């Protein structure tokens, strides 16, 4: 059973571009490597050939997985998002109740998560804990280091 993946326009374009690169650049490159290794003679003792064939298998697996994700991809209409509560694509400013530290995260699908740019997955512990919360509410979230409490300060798009 395949699962539906939700993407922003940017995330979907990035996935399509990567798939295009794999098919048009990587696939022909590996085919050339296999041909060159085959030209070197005896395939039974040719480590270059074996390595190229293994790389080809891994590439084809990666391509097929990406095609499956794309076939079940759904684009999120950002104009229809409700900013009264934390949902996917919401920019949520939270404050750690214990330390007073404030941080802002954008809740995204797992395949678009990038902590360096402030994007956390809705499937992560913090993401799950924030979903559905409104400004002023507190979220008690179980993280590996224990239980943390966050207050929702602001929600925007």
C-alpha positions in Angstrom: 0.0 0.0 0.0 1.4 3.4 -0.9 0.9 6.5 1.2 0.0 9.9 0.0 2.8 12.5 0.4 2.0 16.2 0.7 4.3 18.7 -1.0 4.7 22.4 -1.3 5.2 23.7 -4.9 8.9 24.1 -4.1 9.3 20.6 -2.6 7.5 19.0 -5.6 9.6 20.8 -8.1 12.8 19.8 -6.2 11.7 16.1 -6.3 10.9 16.2 -10.0 14.2 17.9 -10.7 16.2 15.3 -8.8 14.3 12.5 -10.6 15.0 14.1 -13.9 18.7 14.4 -13.0 18.9 10.7 -12.0 17.3 9.6 -15.3 19.2 11.9 -17.6 22.6 12.2 -16.0 23.2 9.3 -13.5 21.6 6.5 -15.5 23.6 7.1 -18.7 26.8 7.6 -16.6 26.4 4.2 -15.0 25.6 2.6 -18.4 28.9 3.9 -19.7 30.7 2.5 -16.7 29.2 -0.9 -17.2 30.1 -0.8 -20.9 33.7 0.2 -20.2 34.1 -2.5 -17.6 32.6 -5.1 -20.0 35.1 -4.1 -22.6 38.0 -5.0 -20.2 37.4 -8.7 -20.7 36.5 -11.5 -18.3 33.4 -10.5 -16.3 33.8 -13.3 -13.7 36.8 -11.5 -12.1 36.0 -7.9 -13.0 35.4 -6.0 -9.8 34.7 -2.8 -11.8 31.9 -4.5 -13.6 30.4 -5.8 -10.4 30.6 -2.4 -8.7 28.9 -0.7 -11.7 26.1 -3.3 -11.8 25.5 -2.8 -8.1 25.4 1.0 -8.5 23.0 0.5 -11.3 20.7 -1.6 -9.2 20.8 1.0 -6.4 20.1 3.8 -8.8 17.1 2.0 -10.3 15.7 1.3 -6.9 16.0 5.0 -6.0 14.4 6.0 -9.2 11.5 3.6 -8.7 10.9 4.8 -5.1 10.9 8.5 -6.3 8.5 7.7 -9.0 6.2 6.0 -6.5 6.3 9.0 -4.2 5.6 11.3 -7.2 2.6 9.2 -8.3 1.1 9.6 -4.8 2.1 13.3 -4.4 -0.5 15.9 -3.6 0.2 19.6 -3.8 -0.9 21.7 -0.8 -2.9 24.8 -1.7 -1.3 27.4 0.6 -4.0 29.9 0.0 -6.6 27.6 1.7 -4.6 27.2 5.0 -6.2 28.1 8.3 -3.9 30.2 10.5 -6.1 29.9 13.6 -4.3 26.6 14.5 -1.0 24.9 13.7 -1.3 22.9 10.5 1.1 21.7 7.8 2.9 24.8 6.3 2.1 26.9 9.3 4.9 29.0 10.6 4.7 28.5 14.4 6.5 30.6 17.0 6.9 28.7 20.2 8.4 29.4 23.6 9.9 26.8 25.8 8.0 27.3 29.1 11.0 26.1 31.2 13.7 28.2 29.7 11.8 31.0 28.0 13.7 30.4 24.8 11.6 31.2 21.7 12.0 29.6 18.3 10.1 29.6 15.0 9.4 26.5 12.9 7.6 25.9 9.7 5.7 22.6 9.8 6.2 20.6 6.6 5.9 17.1 5.2 8.6 14.7 6.3 10.3 14.7 2.9 10.7 18.5 3.0 12.0 18.8 6.6 15.3 20.7 7.0 16.1 21.8 10.5 18.8 24.3 9.3 16.2 26.3 7.5 13.7 26.0 10.4 11.4 23.4 8.7 10.4 20.5 10.9 8.3 17.5 9.9 4.7 17.2 11.1 5.7 13.5 11.9 8.5 14.6 14.3 7.7 14.6 18.1 7.6 18.4 18.2 5.6 18.6 14.9 3.0 16.2 16.1 2.7 18.0 19.5 2.1 21.3 17.8 -0.5 20.2 15.2 -3.9 21.5 15.9 -2.8 23.9 18.7 -3.9 27.5 18.8 -2.1 30.7 19.9 -1.9 30.7 23.7 -2.2 27.0 24.1 0.5 24.8 25.6 1.9 21.7 24.1 3.4 19.0 26.3 5.8 17.1 24.0 7.7 13.9 24.8 11.2 14.2 23.4 14.2 11.8 23.9 15.5 13.9 26.8 12.1 13.9 28.6 9.0 16.0 28.6 9.0 19.5 27.3 6.3 22.2 27.5 6.0 24.8 24.7 3.6 27.7 24.5 2.3 28.7 21.1 3.1 32.4 20.7 2.1 33.0 17.1 0.9 31.2 14.0 1.3 32.6 10.5 1.7 31.5 6.9 
